[in-house]
Amino acid sequence: MLPGKHACMFACVCLLVCGCVSVGVCEEQCWCICHLYVWQSVSVAVSRRCAPGTEFQRLIPDSGPVTQNPAGVKRIVFCTGKVYYELTKERKAHGMEHMVAIARIEQLSPFPFDLVKAESKMYPNADLVWCQEEHKNQGYYDYVKPRMRTTIERAKPVWYAGRPPAAAPATGNKKAHLVELKNFLDTAFDLDAFKDQM
């Protein structure tokens, strides 16, 4: 845990600092899980993950219907934190449980190269997408993208689904916030979203 004065650093800057010192950065820790997930009805089993005899997972792979036919998966969405719950809800709404895998990277530093590589190999025909709720210049994308590309030996691009770059951390307008949320969730599940960028 970083001291309080560093708590408001942008995530990417925090990770770059952690590369210089012996610090681990994890999105979800047992001491703050109740605080982070108090509003998430889907995560009621979170406290069981912190029980004696359990261990921290650096990456949590998708264990749903996508595992039945990995070759049929068209996209892997990597994320961290609470955006996972928005993604699973949106995937279900789009009826894409068999086409889109969602993997949560829980330990960002040191980066879990081995687990990201295994997850990427499991779905050989899938696009790789990093999704975050933060603005592009304020979240983990700039930290994660080169590491993911190294992991897959630059065989594929790592696409971005999230809010556009901005100077402020939030729009300050609920309607604009919800429009941005809808836009990046739609991008995450639109299988043709990145065709024109290839």
N, C-alpha and C positions, 0 to 999 in steps of 0.2 A: 504494500500500500504506500502510495506516495504521500508526503506531507500535505496538509490542507491547502497551502498556497499553490500547489501544483495541480489541485483537483480539477481546475477549469481549463487546463491545457488541452489543445486539440489532440485528439486521439493519436494521429500520425506522429506528431511531435513527441508525444509521450513515449511512443514505441521507439523512436529514433534515439531518445535519451536512454532508454532501457538497454539498447544495444551497446552502450558505452559502460554500463555498470552492471553489477550482478543483481538484476531485478527481473522477476517474472510478471507478465501482465496477462491476467485472465479476466474474461468478461463476467463470469459468474463465480462468486466465492461463497462458501457456506455462511460466513458471518453477515453477508448482506443479501442473501437470497430472499429472505422473508420481506425485506424492504423493497427489493426490486420486483418481485412477482406477486405482491399482495393483491393486485387487481386482475391477475391472470387466472381465470378459472381452470384453464387447461393444465396449469402447472401445479396442481394440488399435491402431486406426488414428489415434488422437488425436495421436500424435507427428508424423504426416504433415501435420496441420493447422497445425503450427508450423514447417514447413520453409520454406526460402527461396522466395519467389514466391507464398506464400499470404498471406491477410489475415484479420484478425479479423472475425467476423460478429456484428452486434449482435443479430440474431434469426435463429434457424435454423428455417425452416418445415418442416412435415411433407412429405416427398418420397415417401411410400408410396402405397398404393392409393387413399387419399382424394382424391388429385389427379385421378383418372380421372373422378369424378362429384362435383364440389364441391357441387352442389345437394342431393345425397343425404346430406351430412354433417349429423349432428344436434347435434354438440357439438365445440367447440374447447377443448382443455385447454391453457392457458398455464402454463409452469413455468420453473424455473431450477435448474441444478445436477443432482445425482445422482438426484433423484426421477424424472427423465426415464426412467431405465433401469427403475425399478420400474413406471412407467406403461406403457411399451412392452410389458413382460412381461405385465402384467395385461390390457392391451388384446388381446394375442394369445390369452391364456387365455379371454377372454370372446368371442373371434371377432368383434371390432368394428373390424377394420382398415379397413373401408369406411365406418363410421359416425362414428368419433371421430378427429379430427385432434389431434396433439400438437405444439405450437410451443414452442421454447425461447427465452426472452428471456435473452440472454447479457450484454447491457449494460443495467444498470438505471438508471444515472445517467451522463450525461443519458439520459432515457427515450426509447426509439426509437418515438416517436409515429407516424411515417410507416410504419414496417414493421408495427406492430400494426394500423394502419388497413387496410393492404393485405391482411394476413392475415385480418382480420375480414370484409372485403368479398368475399374469395375464397369464403367459405362463408356465403352470405346467410341460410340457414335454421338456422344453428347457434346453440346456447346458448354463452355465454362462461363459462368456469370457470377460476379461478386455483387451482392445486394446489401445496401446499408440504408438506414433511415436518415443518417446525417448527410449534410451537403457534401458534394464530391471532394471539396478541398478541406473538409473538417473531420472526416471519418477515417477508416482504416484502409481505404482503397489504394492510396499511394504507397502504403507499406506492404500490403498483401499482394498486389499485382505482380511486381517483379519476382517475388518469392514463389508465387504460383507458376509463373512462366518458367522459372528455373526448374521447378519440380517436374514439369511436363516437357522439359528440354525444348521449350519454345515451339512445340509442335502445333499449338492452337493459340488464338488470342484469348485473353480473359476480358470479357465484356463487362460493362458497368450498368447496373440498374439501381438508381438512387436519385436523390435530389441534385439539381445542377449546382455548380459552384456559387457561393454567396459570401458576402462579408459578414453577415449576421448569422448566428446559429439558428434563428427561427424567423418566420415571416412576421409574426406578431398578429396574424389574422387567421382565425380558425378556418374560415372558408378556403383561403389560399393554402393553408396547411393540408387540408383534406384533399384538395385538388392535386397538390404535389404528391401526396401519399398514393392516391389513385393512379396517377401517371406512372410512378415508378413500379408499382405492383403490376400494372398492365404490361409494362415493358418486360418485367421479369418473366411473364408467362406468355408473351407474344413470341412465338417461335420464329417469326419472320422479322423481328425488330432490328436485327443487326445485318440482314442480308445486303443492304445497300452500302454497308461500311466495309465489306470484304474486298 
